[in-house]
Amino acid sequence: MMELADLFQQAKAMQEKAAAMQIELERLEVEGVAGGGLVRVTMTGKSELKRVTIDPSLFVDEERQVVEDLIVAAAGDAKAKVERRLGDEMQKLAGGLGLPPGFKMPGF
């Protein structure tokens, strides 16, 4: 049976690891791709869109709507990658503490 002091110590360790992960997420950048590489976006681990790169072949007036849709799709791809990475990291963190599967940390 786990002592209360041990539980508090584990909670403090998890809080410190979560704070370190927040800092790492601020530095993390992922690239989302759409249209076979014609549009690329770079997003931070905090889901902030940093860069958009569009292949020059797409700059035809009639294709503007296509380009806009590809930007949205690429941003969605990058955000999904950030969310998967965060989920993986949280699962590793929770697994080391013996928390039940599917446990969600407040604020994540």
PASEKE-109642 format. One record per residue: z, x, y of N, C-alpha, C, O in turn. Coordinates in nm, 3 decimals, padded with zeros to 5 digits. Atoms other than C-alpha are relative to their C-alpha. Last residue first. Layout:
N
       nw       nu       nv      caw      cau      cav       cw       cu       cv       ow       ou       ov
        Z        X        Y        Z        X        Y        Z        X        Y        Z        X        Y
...
This chain:
108
       nw       nu       nv      caw      cau      cav       cw       cu       cv       ow       ou       ov
   00.121  -00.060   00.057  -02.118  -00.383   01.907  -00.090  -00.106  -00.056  -00.196  -00.074  -00.108
   00.077  -00.074  -00.100  -01.840  -00.492   02.147  -00.126   00.064  -00.052  -00.197   00.128   00.025
   00.015   00.067  -00.128  -01.594  -00.596   01.877  -00.076   00.089   00.100  -00.050   00.209   00.110
  -00.093  -00.053  -00.100  -01.665  -00.415   01.551  -00.021  -00.076   00.130  -00.135  -00.101   00.169
   00.061  -00.028  -00.130  -01.834  -00.632   01.291   00.106   00.050   00.096   00.211  -00.012   00.113
  -00.097   00.000  -00.109  -01.724  -00.622   00.926  -00.069   00.040   00.129  -00.141   00.140   00.134
   00.036   00.098  -00.101  -02.024  -00.696   00.704   00.097  -00.009   00.115   00.078  -00.090   00.206
   00.143   00.006  -00.036  -01.876  -00.516   00.405  -00.026  -00.110   00.101   00.030  -00.218   00.092
   00.085   00.083   00.086  -01.492  -00.498   00.417  -00.146   00.003   00.045  -00.172   00.018   00.165
   00.012   00.135  -00.054  -01.328  -00.203   00.592  -00.095  -00.081  -00.088  -00.182  -00.025  -00.153
  -00.031   00.100   00.100  -01.236   00.099   00.380  -00.004  -00.142   00.051   00.061  -00.230  -00.005
  -00.133   00.055  -00.025  -01.217   00.334   00.675   00.039  -00.107  -00.101   00.149  -00.162  -00.095
  -00.099  -00.105   00.009  -01.506   00.559   00.578   00.141  -00.051   00.019   00.237   00.019  -00.015
  -00.015  -00.038   00.140  -01.725   00.257   00.514   00.107   00.105  -00.020   00.177   00.104  -00.121
  -00.087   00.098   00.065  -01.665   00.127   00.867   00.025   00.036  -00.146   00.135   00.014  -00.197
  -00.133  -00.008  -00.060  -01.810   00.442   01.025   00.097  -00.094  -00.071   00.208  -00.053  -00.106
  -00.060  -00.127   00.041  -02.105   00.460   00.788   00.143   00.010   00.050   00.234   00.049  -00.023
  -00.031   00.016   00.142  -02.177   00.089   00.843   00.064   00.128  -00.055   00.159   00.121  -00.132
  -00.122   00.080   00.009  -02.153   00.138   01.219   00.042  -00.018  -00.145   00.161  -00.018  -00.176
  -00.111  -00.084  -00.045  -02.408   00.420   01.202   00.133  -00.075  -00.011   00.233  -00.017  -00.051
  -00.022  -00.105   00.099  -02.651   00.214   00.995   00.121   00.084   00.036   00.204   00.115  -00.050
  -00.057   00.063   00.119  -02.615  -00.088   01.223   00.032   00.102  -00.108   00.137   00.094  -00.171
  -00.138   00.034  -00.034  -02.673   00.128   01.532   00.069  -00.063  -00.121   00.183  -00.030  -00.152
  -00.076  -00.127  -00.005  -02.985   00.278   01.374   00.147  -00.028   00.030   00.235   00.032  -00.032
  -00.017  -00.048   00.138  -03.118  -00.067   01.279   00.085   00.126  -00.003   00.174   00.141  -00.087
  -00.096   00.087   00.065  -03.052  -00.199   01.633   00.025   00.042  -00.145   00.138   00.038  -00.192
  -00.133  -00.030  -00.055  -03.227   00.100   01.791   00.105  -00.083  -00.074   00.209  -00.030  -00.112
  -00.039  -00.130   00.055  -03.528   00.056   01.560   00.138   00.040   00.050   00.218   00.095  -00.027
  -00.037   00.023   00.141  -03.547  -00.317   01.645   00.045   00.131  -00.065   00.139   00.131  -00.145
  -00.132   00.064   00.001  -03.542  -00.228   02.016   00.047  -00.024  -00.143   00.164  -00.002  -00.173
  -00.101  -00.100  -00.035  -03.831   00.017   01.973   00.140  -00.060  -00.006   00.232   00.003  -00.057
  -00.008  -00.097   00.111  -04.046  -00.238   01.789   00.109   00.103   00.028   00.187   00.135  -00.061
  -00.072   00.066   00.109  -03.969  -00.507   02.050   00.018   00.092  -00.120   00.122   00.091  -00.185
  -00.141   00.004  -00.042  -04.075  -00.270   02.327   00.085  -00.066  -00.108   00.197  -00.021  -00.136
  -00.053  -00.136   00.014  -04.400  -00.200   02.139   00.148   00.005   00.040   00.227   00.073  -00.025
  -00.016  -00.028   00.143  -04.469  -00.574   02.101   00.060   00.139  -00.023   00.146   00.154  -00.110
  -00.112   00.080   00.049  -04.405  -00.641   02.472   00.026   00.029  -00.148   00.142   00.042  -00.189
  -00.121  -00.059  -00.058  -04.633  -00.355   02.569   00.123  -00.074  -00.049   00.223  -00.013  -00.087
  -00.032  -00.120   00.078  -04.899  -00.482   02.327   00.125   00.069   00.053   00.203   00.125  -00.025
  -00.059   00.043   00.128  -04.888  -00.827   02.488   00.038   00.119  -00.086   00.141   00.116  -00.153
  -00.134   00.052  -00.027  -04.943  -00.673   02.833   00.070  -00.044  -00.129   00.189  -00.017  -00.147
  -00.085  -00.115  -00.032  -05.236  -00.468   02.706   00.144  -00.048   00.025   00.239   00.012  -00.024
  -00.023  -00.071   00.126  -05.395  -00.774   02.542   00.096   00.117   00.025   00.189   00.138  -00.053
  -00.097   00.080   00.076  -05.352  -00.973   02.864   00.033   00.069  -00.132   00.148   00.068  -00.175
  -00.133  -00.009  -00.059  -05.525  -00.697   03.062   00.105  -00.074  -00.080   00.214  -00.021  -00.103
  -00.099  -00.030   00.102  -05.821  -00.673   02.824   00.143   00.002   00.054   00.235   00.037  -00.020
  -00.012   00.116   00.088  -06.081  -00.843   03.047   00.112   00.019  -00.103   00.153  -00.078  -00.167
  -00.057   00.117  -00.065  -06.020  -00.584   03.318   00.023  -00.118  -00.094   00.126  -00.185  -00.087
   00.116   00.081  -00.030  -06.083  -00.289   03.088   00.056  -00.131   00.053   00.146  -00.189  -00.009
   00.009   00.042  -00.139  -05.807  -00.031   03.080  -00.135  -00.059   00.034  -00.214  -00.001   00.108
  -00.041   00.140  -00.017  -05.749  -00.024   02.706  -00.017  -00.052   00.142   00.000  -00.171   00.167
   00.106   00.088   00.049  -05.948   00.295   02.646   00.033  -00.147   00.018  -00.056  -00.232   00.009
   00.096   00.037  -00.106  -05.700   00.477   02.871  -00.111  -00.094  -00.047  -00.168  -00.166   00.034
   00.124  -00.072   00.021  -05.431   00.465   02.594  -00.102  -00.045   00.105  -00.118  -00.165   00.126
   00.112   00.086   00.042  -05.115   00.319   02.738  -00.125   00.085  -00.010  -00.160   00.159   00.082
   00.122  -00.079   00.003  -04.784   00.508   02.762  -00.111  -00.088  -00.057  -00.098  -00.141  -00.168
   00.109   00.075   00.062  -04.471   00.320   02.869  -00.122   00.089   00.010  -00.156   00.139   00.117
   00.139  -00.035  -00.025  -04.150   00.509   02.942  -00.094  -00.095  -00.072  -00.062  -00.150  -00.177
   00.013  -00.120  -00.082  -03.774   00.454   02.977  -00.145   00.031   00.038  -00.174   00.064   00.152
   00.138  -00.046   00.010  -03.704   00.100   02.853  -00.020   00.117   00.096  -00.002   00.102   00.217
   00.063  -00.017  -00.131  -03.325   00.066   02.832  -00.139   00.057  -00.020  -00.155   00.163  -00.081
   00.113   00.093  -00.018  -03.213  -00.070   02.494  -00.061   00.005   00.140  -00.119  -00.093   00.186
  -00.058   00.113  -00.071  -02.878   00.117   02.506  -00.107  -00.105   00.036  -00.084  -00.192   00.120
  -00.087   00.069   00.095  -03.006   00.359   02.244   00.072  -00.118   00.062   00.129  -00.200  -00.010
  -00.127  -00.066   00.031  -03.275   00.448   02.494   00.076  -00.081  -00.105   00.040  -00.194  -00.138
  -00.117   00.078  -00.036  -03.631   00.318   02.484   00.124   00.079  -00.038   00.125   00.152  -00.138
  -00.120  -00.075   00.036  -03.967   00.494   02.479   00.119  -00.076   00.056   00.121  -00.115   00.173
  -00.110   00.011  -00.096  -04.280   00.281   02.475   00.117   00.085  -00.052   00.135   00.100  -00.173
  -00.127  -00.057   00.045  -04.614   00.346   02.310   00.103  -00.020   00.111   00.074  -00.005   00.229
  -00.109   00.020  -00.096  -04.941   00.155   02.340   00.127   00.055  -00.063   00.159   00.026  -00.178
   00.061   00.013  -00.132  -05.268   00.254   02.171   00.105  -00.019   00.110   00.084   00.019   00.225
  -00.029  -00.116  -00.083  -05.080   00.382   01.867  -00.059  -00.007   00.139  -00.043   00.087   00.217
   00.047  -00.121   00.066  -05.228   00.139   01.615   00.019   00.126   00.084  -00.057   00.222   00.071
   00.145  -00.014  -00.012  -05.188  -00.152   01.855  -00.052   00.129  -00.062  -00.145   00.190  -00.009
   00.077   00.122   00.029  -04.815  -00.112   01.890  -00.149   00.031   00.014  -00.189   00.128   00.077
   00.146  -00.015   00.000  -04.563   00.175   01.885  -00.063  -00.135  -00.033  -00.013  -00.210  -00.116
   00.062   00.116   00.062  -04.193   00.195   01.969  -00.151   00.010   00.019  -00.199   00.056   00.122
   00.132   00.040  -00.046  -04.039   00.534   02.041  -00.048  -00.119  -00.081  -00.045  -00.118  -00.204
   00.091   00.034   00.109  -03.669   00.603   02.014  -00.132  -00.045   00.060  -00.138  -00.093   00.173
   00.126   00.061  -00.041  -03.436   00.781   02.257  -00.084  -00.025  -00.124  -00.095   00.062  -00.210
   00.102   00.031   00.098  -03.069   00.856   02.191  -00.124  -00.060   00.065  -00.113  -00.147   00.152
   00.095  -00.113   00.008  -02.866   01.008   02.475  -00.118  -00.029  -00.092  -00.224   00.032  -00.078
   00.054  -00.020  -00.134  -02.682   00.687   02.570  -00.105   00.111   00.001  -00.198   00.108   00.081
   00.102   00.102  -00.024  -02.643   00.610   02.200  -00.063   00.015   00.138  -00.182  -00.012   00.155
   00.121  -00.041   00.072  -02.462   00.942   02.150  -00.113  -00.101   00.023  -00.229  -00.062   00.038
   00.058  -00.112  -00.075  -02.211   00.849   02.420  -00.130   00.045  -00.065  -00.228   00.073   00.004
   00.053   00.057  -00.124  -02.150   00.512   02.255  -00.067   00.109   00.083  -00.174   00.088   00.140
   00.129   00.059   00.034  -02.113   00.690   01.919  -00.064  -00.062   00.124  -00.186  -00.056   00.139
   00.096  -00.110   00.015  -01.839   00.912   02.063  -00.139  -00.056  -00.031  -00.239  -00.002   00.016
   00.026  -00.051  -00.135  -01.652   00.601   02.183  -00.103   00.114  -00.005  -00.191   00.122   00.080
   00.084   00.099  -00.067  -01.689   00.445   01.837  -00.034   00.045   00.141  -00.147   00.027   00.187
   00.136  -00.014   00.054  -01.557   00.763   01.675  -00.095  -00.097   00.068  -00.210  -00.063   00.096
   00.054  -00.126  -00.051  -01.252   00.758   01.905  -00.143   00.022  -00.049  -00.229   00.067   00.028
   00.026   00.020  -00.142  -01.189   00.389   01.829  -00.060   00.126   00.061  -00.152   00.117   00.142
   00.123   00.079  -00.009  -01.224   00.456   01.456  -00.037  -00.022   00.145  -00.155  -00.017   00.180
   00.112  -00.087   00.039  -00.968   00.738   01.478  -00.132  -00.076   00.011  -00.231  -00.021   00.058
   00.022  -00.093  -00.112  -00.729   00.511   01.670  -00.118   00.091  -00.030  -00.200   00.117   00.058
   00.061   00.078  -00.108  -00.769   00.238   01.407  -00.030   00.089   00.120  -00.135   00.076   00.184
   00.140   00.025   00.036  -00.706   00.490   01.130  -00.071  -00.077   00.110  -00.187  -00.050   00.141
   00.068  -00.129  -00.010  -00.386   00.608   01.302  -00.149  -00.015  -00.033  -00.234   00.044   00.034
   00.021  -00.028  -00.142  -00.275   00.249   01.354  -00.075   00.131   00.020  -00.160   00.142   00.108
   00.099   00.096  -00.048  -00.330   00.176   00.984  -00.030   00.024   00.148  -00.146   00.023   00.190
   00.130  -00.047   00.048  -00.144   00.491   00.884  -00.112  -00.089   00.051  -00.219  -00.041   00.089
   00.034  -00.118  -00.081   00.151   00.388   01.104  -00.136   00.057  -00.041  -00.214   00.100   00.045
   00.045   00.047  -00.131   00.151   00.044   00.939  -00.041   00.117   00.088  -00.141   00.109   00.160
  -00.105   00.009  -00.101   00.178   00.204   00.596  -00.061  -00.045   00.132  -00.178  -00.019   00.160
   00.018  -00.081  -00.121  -00.096   00.131   00.343   00.114  -00.026   00.099   00.151  -00.140   00.125
   00.000   00.084  -00.119   00.000   00.000   00.000   00.000   00.088   00.125   00.071   00.189   00.131
